[in-house]
Amino acid sequence: MKAAVYRGGGRLVAEDWPRPSIGDGELLLRLKGCGLCGSDIAKIVDPATRVPAVFGHEVVGEVVAVGSGASPYAVGDRVVAAHHVPCGECHYCRRGSESMCAAFKASNLDPGGFAEYVRVPPANVRHATFRVPPHVSDEAASFVEPLACCLRAVRRARVQPGDTAVVVGLGSIGCLFVQLLKRAGAAVVSADALPDRAAFACGLGADAGGTLDDAAKAQRELSAGRGADHVILTGGGAAVLPWAVGALRDGGSVHYFAGGAGEALPLPLETLYHRELTITATYSSSPADLVAAFELIASGGLEVDRLITHRVRLESLASGVDLMRRREALKVYVTP
């Protein structure tokens, strides 16, 4: 089969890769499509990434083989499958930190979603695979995994009705946050250096949008001068933290959804202490979040199809990566 293989130095090559065979409790999927995630790009630009590798985890596929015991799935089913599954029994899982579970970090699809065929291991079949209803497009279904991560972030940030929230960075993840925060009852301000993205976020429900300066003014107006209850950072690294803290009310919280540049946080401990600020982060999702995300997409509760702005073939994955790195694409969808 063909796969887009990472060979190091930022180089992606379409080449032959062994087609996986399946065992008991497993599924073999023929790829229908896979979303390109910022975390895929982070691995591609990281010199420490091991090679060769096939990335991609926002997978939609058609079942072409079913291992013994992998019910209720059958050949021909269209499914979405996530890549990480926790054990559900360890100290981390029992305390709601499923993404810190050793089994979670060790689990994966085989290979990744940027290949013609993907093997879904038994635990993923049981806890992270969903049959896609006919009315849901392949592209919409590919958002189940990233949406689950966003749902967990909103839950960890403890967003409440009447809050004011600022979303900084309006790629596809930021646009998901805008919609989830509105559903949670918050007034939402969207911020991005690209004016078109801020305008697009307003079309998705944001109450105001613009540059960081615009967002600072808007959140003061919406919060009656208190400052935002939450600032959600989807990019920008540590450098954005001073601005975020300046936008927060006393007792507010900053949520880092993504990593980024910065070895230390540029924030005096005294500021954190005297203002009772909270900094939270989300690495990934849990099985319960995946279920909630799937149900939300299946019900049409979020606008996701419009977030995909570019589509590339498997052999052209490198061009999709370039589009996202140059911020010309909001979201890239990859097909075999």
ROKE-662850 format. One record per residue (C-alpha): residue in one letter; x, z, y. Coordinates in steps of 0.2 Angstrom, whole numbers, plus 5000, padded with zeros to 4 digits. Layout:
BEGIN
aXZY;...
END
This chain:
BEGIN
m500050005000;k500549985018;a500950135029;a501550165047;v503150265043;y504150365055;r506050325052;g506750435066;g507350405084;g505550365089;r505450215077;l503850175067;v503950045054;a502449965044;e503149965027;d502649985008;w502350165003;p501850234986;r499950234983;p499550414979;s498750454962;i497450594961;g497150734949;d495750854945;g494650904960;e495450774971;l494850624981;l495650454985;l495150385001;r495350205008;l495650225026;k494350175038;g495150245053;c496250385060;g496350455078;l498050465086;c498350645091;g499550715104;s500350825090;d500750665081;i501650605096;a502550775098;k503250745081;i503850565084;v504850625100;d505550775092;p507350745085;a507150885072;t505650795063;r506150755045;v506050575040;p505350475032;a503550535037;v501850465038;f500750555051;g498950555056;h497650695052;e496050635061;v495550545045;v493950445041;g493950355024;e492850285010;v493050374993;v493750254980;a494150374966;v493550544961;g494550674951;s493650774938;g492750924947;a492750844964;s490850844966;p489750814975;y490750664981;a490550494973;v491450324975;g490750234990;d490450395000;r491150385018;v491950555022;v493050645035;a494450755029;a495450875038;h497250915033;h497551105034;v496551235023;p496951425023;c496851535008;g495451635014;e496051795007;c497751845015;h497951965029;y497851825042;c496351745035;r495351915034;r495751945053;g495251775060;s497051705061;e496751565048;s497951445056;m499351575054;c499051585035;a500551515024;a499351415013;f498651335029;k500351285035;a500851215018;s499351115015;n499150925020;l498450765016;d499550645005;p500250545014;g499550555032;g498050455039;f499150315045;a499150235028;e497950125018;y497550265006;v497550455007;r497450584993;v496350734998;p496950894988;p495751004979;a495651144993;n495351015006;v493950934996;r493151104995;h493351165012;a493751025024;t492850865018;f491150805025;r490050665020;v489750565036;p487950525039;p487450335041;h487050355060;v488750425064;s490150295068;d491850305060;e492550335077;a491450475081;a491750555064;s493650555067;f493350685081;v492850825069;e494650895067;p495150895085;l493350955091;a493551105078;c495151155087;c494251155104;l492851255097;r494051385091;a494851385108;v493251415117;r492851555105;r494551635108;a494351625126;r492651715126;v491851595138;q490151665143;p488651585153;g488951595171;d490851585170;t491851465180;a493151365170;v494451245175;v495151115163;v496851045167;g497350885159;l495950765155;g496450665139;s495250665125;i495450845122;g495150895140;c493550785139;l492950885124;f493351045133;v492250995148;q490750965137;l490951115126;l491151225142;k489551155149;r488651195133;a489351375134;g488451385151;a490051385162;a490251295178;v491651165175;v493051105186;s494150965179;a495850925185;d497050785182;a498350685191;l497450525187;p495850505198;d494950395186;r495050535173;a494350665184;a492950545189;f492650515170;a492550695166;c491250715180;g490250585171;l490350695155;g489650845164;a491050925175;d490350995191;a491850945201;g493450855198;g495050795206;t496850845208;l497551015206;d497251045225;d495450975223;a495151095208;a495751245217;k494551215231;a493151175220;q493351325209;r493351445224;e491651365229;l490851375212;s491451555209;a490951625226;g492751655231;r493151755216;g494251635207;a494051555190;d493651655174;h494551535163;v495951405165;i496151295150;l497851195149;t497951045138;g499550985145;g500951015158;g501851155149;a502451315157;a502651235174;v500751235177;l500551425174;p500851485192;w499551365198;a498351425184;v498651615189;g498351575207;a496651495202;l496151645192;r495051795197;d495751965193;g495451995175;g495351805171;s496151715157;v497351565154;h497151475138;y498551365132;f497851235120;a499451135118;g501251175119;g502451085131;a504051105141;g504651275145;e505751405136;a504951555146;l503351585156;p503551585175;l502451735178;p503051905184;l502552045171;e501952145186;t500652005190;l500052005172;y499852195173;h499152235190;r497852095189;e497452125170;l497651935166;t497551875148;i498551725141;t497851655124;a498251505114;t497551405100;y498651315087;s497251245075;s495551275068;s494751365053;p493551295040;a492051375049;d492551285065;l492651125055;v490851145049;a490251185067;a491151035074;f490450915060;e488650985063;l488950955082;i489450775080;a488150735067;s486850805078;g487450695093;g487750855103;l489350785111;e489850615119;v491450565109;d491350375106;r491650335124;l493350435123;i494150305112;t494850175125;h496050085113;r496050025095;v497649965086;r498049905069;l499150015057;e500649895060;s500449915079;l500450105079;a502050105090;s501050015104;g499650145103;v500950285105;d501650195120;l499950185128;m499650365126;r501350415132;r501150315148;r499350385149;e498550215149;a497550265134;l496350415134;k496250405115;v496950275102;y496050245086;v497050165072;t496350055058;p497149985042;
END
